[in-house]
Amino acid sequence: MAQTQTDHLLSTIYKVTPMRGSLSMLPSQPKIFHGRQSELREIIYTLNQQSPRIAIMGPGGMGKTSLAKAALHHPCIVAKYQHRFFVPCDSTTTGIELACVIGAHVGLKAGSNPTKTVIRYFSEKLHCLLILDNLESPWEPMHTRNDVEEFLALLSDISHLALMITMRGAERPGKVRWTRPFLQPLQPLSSDAAWQTFVDIADEFHNREDITQLLALTDQMPLAVNLMAHLVDHEGCTDVLARWETERTALLSEGYDRKSSLDASITVSLSSPRMTTGAKDLLSLLSILPDGLSHIELVQSNLPIPDILKCRAVLLSTSLAYDDDKKRLKSLVPIREHMQKLWPPSQLLMQPLCKHFHSILNLYHQHDGASLAIVATQITFNLGNLQQLLFKGLNSDNPDLTDTLRCIISFNSFCRVYGHGYQAMMDHALPLLPHPGDDRLEVQYISEVFSSILLHPAGNAEALISRAKWLSKRFSDPVIECKLYCGIGNYYFHVKKDVTEAMQCLKTALTLSKLCENLKLQSTTLTRIAEFKWLTGDYAAGHVHASEAHQLARFPWPFQP
């Protein structure tokens, strides 16, 4: 039964995962685009200069992404730049994740140093325009800002690369010489542009005074105008204005600032007659999923939302959600933030999706070759989603805490192997480990900590080693012990510089891998021994162990956990 479920999930992943290497697909040109001609001309002029570095700044919902897309498809830019890349950054949280996402979009293979790989790629490729959309996601946190700015500085050192970013706020990232004069942060649309945008969506047969009154409520912010126009297109001005009169007082009595028009427009959209409880639940769930959900993920994750495809259609029709270029259902950042504040998803709503993604992480450890590549790509599509869901599961009240902790270990292992770095949630998981009382789980956690030693230092390492060895004596599992000693060997070799102790740990690991007759572990351990021998100058021994590892790797591996 378990194998049948595994095969079914794997077949589902095959259906939704593109087989090409690159994730890059240019977004479409905005079909309704008014009021940004001056900014667009300035951007086009700058992009025709030497080494342009442009930052499109402004509040959320102000049309930064639309302006970037308009520039991307401008005939002058299409003619000048043979290679154009548009990379959404809202699901990234660190500099290394940013490099990984860019690498995926340009079709680079995952490696141990994605930053170096991306820089090399653009250094060797002429006539390139790189647009990084919603860069504030990895840049805003102070603990990741320096790494992101260092990466941007490396990109800006490539003189033939045109770089453009969109970011919320008014502060540009440092360490980059942005082209002067700076593009000023985007402001609300002019009255004429807001009117034209509105009537392009809702037509102009409505009463002009009503339209003027509604546009005044939006403060002429592009997203607010768009949402209000879609409401009017379905309900008419009179009904929308009537609902505004009953709901506005409660909203404005909270002392909202200029952003209130955006929040108010979203609130009015949420109270549309088309909205159902299920549609609101789905939007609530999307608020914590920066990567969105594919059509099949939506269906196969068994969410407790009746008529979920109908709910999807409701969100699309109200413009509260959209399909991206990979046909994943997403919600814009301002709407996600609004929902997280006022309508956060319940544990009951998140639980089935957590189980779905947990199953995918379990598949990662059960498959190799082509199957593993498909699973890995599916995980990559959901990196931001997994980070959000797993982090939210880190609380002692979570009934599935043990499974969440196990998946965090698996997720960190995946990110480590595929070049996405160390996951900070590993540190948050440590205080919760004694709660399940699972000795195996704690040893697996400590093993992963030491396997990640080159990416993140292990606090109180010697105490962790002693505890892991003591815990491992309370159960018999040579597979877990083998991985533990490989990790400890990694620590002694790279951190303590104790080659003798490191090699002793690996010999113990090799003995354990032979004891459980696990060919994959034997090959992995021999490869690590060969690496250490090579790094210490014992090339002959390194060659012997590498050959042994290669011979074992040629055998077909049955499923071995």
N, C-alpha and C positions, 0 to 999 in steps of 0.2 A: 504493500500500500504506500509506504513512504517513498519507494523508488518510483512508483507511478506518479505521485505528486511532484517529485523532483523532475521527472521527464516532462511533465505537463508544463511546469514553470519554465523550464529551459526552452521548450518549444515556443512558449509565449515570447520569451526574450528574443528568439530568432526572428519572430514576426515583426517586432518593433525596433530592432537595432539595425541601422544601415550597415552594409558590408564594406563601404568605402572607408579609406583611412582618415579622410578629412571630415570635420564637422562643419566646414565653412559653407555657408550659403548666404548670399547677400539678401538682406531684407528688401521688401518691395519699396518703391518710391511712394512717398505720401500722395494720396489722391486728392486730399483736401488740405491745402497749404496756403494760408493767407497771412499777411502782416509781418513776414520775416524777410522781405526782399532786401532790405538794407543790410541785415546781418549776413544773408546768404552771399550778397555781392562782396562783402568784406572777406568772408571765408574763401570764396573762389579766388579773389585777388591774392590772398596770402598763400593759398595752396599752389599758386603759380610762381611763387618766389623760391629761393634756395633754402632748403632745410626748414620747412614750415613746422611750427610747434604751436598748436591751437588748443585752447581750453574753452569749451562752451559751458558757462556757469549759469546758475540761477536756481530758484526754488523748485521743489517737486511739482510736477504737473504743468510746467511752464513751456514745454515743447522743445526741450533740448535735443531729445532723441530724434524727433521729426526733422529738426533743422539739420542734424548730422546726416540723416538719411537723404534729405534733399541735396546736400552737397555731394554725397556719395554718388548720386545718379546724375549730377549735372553734366551736360555734354562736354564741357571743357575738362572736367576731372576725369571722365571716362576716357577721353582722348589722351590725356597726359599720363595717367597711371594705369599701366598694363595689369598690375596686381593690386586689387583693393580688398581689404579685409575689415569686416565689421564684427567686433567681438563683444558680446554682452558680458559684463563683469559682476552682475548683481549676485551671483551665486558663489563668488570667490571671497575668501576671508583673509588671505595672506599673500605675500609677494610670490611665493613659490606656486601657490594655486593659480595666481594670475598668469604666471609663465606657462603652467600646464594647460590652462584653458586656451591661451593663444596658440600653443603648440598643437593642440587638438584641432583648432580651426584651420590651421595651415597644413595639416596632414602629417605632422611629425610623429615619429614613434616615441612612446614613453621611455624615459631614461632616468638615470640617477641624478642628472643635473639639467633639469628642464630650462633653467635660465640661460645657461651656456648654449644649449641647443638652439633656443629661440634667437638669441643674439647672433649666433653663427648663421642661421638661416637668413635673417634679414640683411646681414652684412654681405652675403653673397648674391642677394636678389635685388635687381635694380627696379626702378619705377614702381615703388610700393607705397600705398597709402594704408595706414593702420589706424582704425578708429576704435577706441576703447570706451564703451558705453557704460554709464553708471559706475564709474571708477571709484566713487565714494565708498562703495561697499568694502573693499579691502584697505582703502586708504584712511578712512576715518578713525578706526581704533588706534590709540597712541602706540600700543605694543607692536603693531604691524606696519605703522606708517614709514618708518625708516627703511625697512626692506622693500616696500613698494616704491619709495622714492629712489632708492638705489637702482632698482630694476628700470624705472623710467629714465634715469640718468644714462644707463647703458644703452637703452633704445635711442635716446636723443643724441648719443655720440655717433650714431650711424648717419652720416651727413646726407646720404641719398634717400633716407626713409622719411616720409611725411607722417607726422604723428598728430592725431587729434583725439581729444578726450571730451566726454561729457561728465559733469559732476554737479551734484546738488551743493548749494552754498555759494560763497563768493571767494573762498580761499583756494588758490591754486597750489598744487603740490610743489614742494621745493626741489632743488637740485636739477631743475630743468630751466634752460633759458627760453622762456616762452616768447614767441614772436611779438614784437611791438609794432604798432600799438595793440594793447590787449583788446580782445573782444569783450565788450561790457556784458555783465550778467543780464540775462534775458528779463524783460519786463512784460507786464500784461499786454495783450493785443490792443491795437487801436480800436476805436469804436467801429470804424468801417470794416476792419479785418474780422472782428468778433461777429459782426452782423453777417458778413459774407460766409463765414464758417458755419454759423447757425443755420442760415437758409439753404446752404448746400446739403445739410443733413436733414433738416425738417421742412424744407421748401418755404416759400414766402407768402403762401396764401393766408397764413395766420394774421391776426390783427397786429398791426405794426406797433401799437402802443403796448400790447401785451408782450411782444418780443423785446421791446426796449426795456420794459420792467424786469423781465426775466434775465436779460443780459446784465442789468445793473446788479442783480443778485450774485452773478458769477464773478464779479470783479474782473471780467474779461480774461480770466486765466484759461489757457487753451483746453486743459483737461475738463475744467468745470463747464466751459461752453459746450464741449463735445457731449458730456453727460446730460446736460440740460436739454440740448437739442434732440438727443435720442428719446428722452422722456416725452418731449412735446410731440415728436413725430408719431408716438404711439398713443398718447393720451389727450393731446391738445393743450393749448395754453391755459384755458380756463381751469381745467382740473388740476394742473400742476401748480398754478398760482393759488388755488384754494387750499391745496395740501400744504403749500409753503406757509400760508397764513396761520395754520394750526400748529405747525411744527417749528416755525422760526423762533418764536419767543423762548422756547426751552433751549434752543441752540445758542441764541445770542445772549441769554441771561448768564451764561457761564463766562462771559467776558472774552469771547473769541477775538483774535486779532485778524490781520488781513488774510490769514490762511483759512479763516472761517468760511469763506465762500466755497473753497474746495471741499472742506469737510461737510458743509451744508449740502452741496450738490451730491456728494456721495450718499449722504443720509437720505435725501429725497429719492435718489435712484433705488436705494435699498427698500424704501417703502412703496415702490411702484406696485400697482395691482398685478403686474406680471411676476413679481417676486414671490417665491414660495419658501416655506421653511427649509425644504431640501436645498433649494438654490442658495439660500443664505448660509446653510451649513457647509455647502461645497465651497463657497467663497471664503468662509471662515477657515476652512482647511487649506485653501490655496494661499492664505495669508502667511503661513509658515513654510511654504514650499517655493523657494526662489527659482527652482528648476521647473516648476509646473508638473503636470501629469500628462502622459500620453493617453491616447484613446483607450488602449488595451489596459494600461495600468489603472485607469479609471474604472474599468469594468471588472478586471480580475482581482482587484484588492478587496472586494466584498465590503465596501463601505456601507454603513447603515443609513443610506440615503435612498429612499424610494424614487423610482424613475430618474435615475441619475443622469441618463443621457438627455432627458427633457430638462433637467436642472442645468446641465451644461449649455443647452440651447438658450435658456433664459439668460444666463450670464453673458453669453455672446451677444444676444440681441439688445441687452441694456448697456453694452460696452463696459461692463464691470470686469470682464475677462476677455482674453483674445487668444487666438491660435498663433504661436510663433512660427518661424520658418521651418521648424521640425515638426509642426503640427502638435505641439504640446500646449495644453491649456494653461495659461498663466494670467496673473493679475498684475497690474502696474504697481510699482513701489508705493506711491501715495495711498492707493486703495488698500494694499496689504497692511500698511502701517495703521490706517484707520480701523481696519477690522481687528487687528491684534489688540488695539487699545479698547475697543468697545464690544467686539464680538469674538473673543479668542476661542479657538476650537476646544471642545471638551475632550477629556481622556477617552471617553466612549467613542468619539469620532476618530481620534488618532490611532486607537489601538489596532484596528484591522490593517491600516496602512503600515503601521510599524511591523506587524507580523509579515506582511508582504515583502517589505524590504529586508527584514531579518532572513527570510527564506532565500532571497537573492544572495545575501552575504554568506549564507551557509553553502550555497552552490559554488561560491568562489573557492572553497576548500575541497570541493568534491570532484572538480573537473580539471582537465589539462588540455593542452593543444587548442584546437579550434573552438571547442566548447568553452574553455576557460576564456578565450579571447572575446567571445560573445558576452559572457557574464561580466567580464571586466568593463566592456564598453557600456553595458547597461548600468553598472554601478557608477561609471564616470558621468553618465547623463544625469545622475541623481546625487552627486556629491553634496551639493548644498542642501538638498532635501534630507539626506541622511544625517548631516551635521545637526540640523534643526531638530529632527525627531529624536535622535539618540540623546542629544543634550537635554531635551525636555523630559526624557525618561529617567534622568539622573536624580531621582528623589526617592526617599525611603518609603513613600506611600504607593509607589508604582508596583502593582501586583506582578508585573513581568520584569522586575528589576534584574533578576539573575540572567534572563535572556538578553536584556538590554546591555548589561555589562559584558556578556560574552560577545555580543555583536560589536561593541565598541572596540574590543580587542581585535576582532576580525577586520573591522574597518580601518583601524590603525595599521594593521599588517598590510592591507591592500594599499593604503596611501603610501606607506613606506616603500613597498616594492615598486609601485608605479610612479614614484617621483612626486607625490603630492605632500610630502613632509609629515611631520609628527602632529598628531591631533591633540589640541589642548585639553579636550574632554577626558583624555587619559588621566590627567592630573586630578580632575574633579571626581573621577571614578574611585580613586584610591580610598577616600574616607568611607565609601559605601561597601567596600569589599567584605568586611567581616559580617555584614548584615545577612547575606544568604547562608553563611556558614558552609561554604563550598570550598574545600581544600584544593580540589583540582582547578577550579576557576581562579583562585588566588595565585596558584603556581603559574598558570597560563598567563595571567596578567604580568607577573614579575618577569617571566620569560620575554614577553613582548617589550617590556621596559628596557631590558638589556639588549634585545635585538635592535632597538631604536637608538642605541647609545651614541651613534655618530650624528644623530639629528637632534637629540635632546639629552641633557645630562640626567643621570639617575640620582635623586636625592637619597642620602643615607644608604649608599649602595651596599656596603658590607652587611648592614643589618638586613637588607632585603635578601641578600644571598643566603645568609644564615637561616632566615625564616623559610625561604623557599625549599632549602634542603631538608629542613625539619618537617615541613608540611608534606613533602614528597614521600617521606618514610611512612606516612599514615595511610597511604594507598599504593596500589601497584599498577602503574601505567608507564611502561618504558617509552612510549611515544612522547608523552608530556615531559618526562624526565630528559629524554634526548634533546628536545627543543630547549629545555632549561639550560642544560650544560653548554649547548651551542651559544646561547645568549650570554652566559657567564664568561665563556671563552672570549667572546667578542669584547666584553668589558675589560678583561685582564690584558688582552693584546693591545687594544686601541687606547685605553685610558690609563691603566696602571703600568703599561709597557713591560709587563711580566710575561715574557714569551713562554717560559717553562710552565707556569701555572695555566696559561691559555692553552697550550698544547695538551696538558694533562686533562683539562676539561673536555677538549675535543676528542681525545682518545676514549674518555668515558662515554661521551655522546655516541661515538662510533660503535662501541660495544653494545650500548642500549639499542641502537638501530638494528644491529644484527640479531639481537635477542628477540626483537619483535618481527624480524624478517620483513622489514619495511624498506624496499629497494629505493624508494624516493628519498627517504631520510638518509639512507646510507650514501646515496649520490650527493645529496646536499652537504652532508658532513664532510665527505672526502673533498668536495670542492672548497669548503672553508679551510680545511687543513692545507690543501694545495696553495691556496691564496696566502696563508700565513707563512708557509715555507718559502714561497716566492718572494714575499716582502722582506724576509730575513736573509735573503741571498742564497738559500739552499735550493737552487734551481733544479738540480737533478731529482731531489725528493719531491719537489713540487710537480715536476713533470710526471713522475710515477703516480702520484695521488690523483692528478688531473686525468690521467689516462684511465685509472680505475673508475673514477666518477663518470667518465664518458661512456665506458663500457656498460655500467649499470643503467645509465640514462637511456641506453638504446633498447632496454627491455620494456615491453608494455607494462605500465603500472596498473594493477587493479586498484579499485577504490580502497584507499588506506587513509583513515582520518588523521 
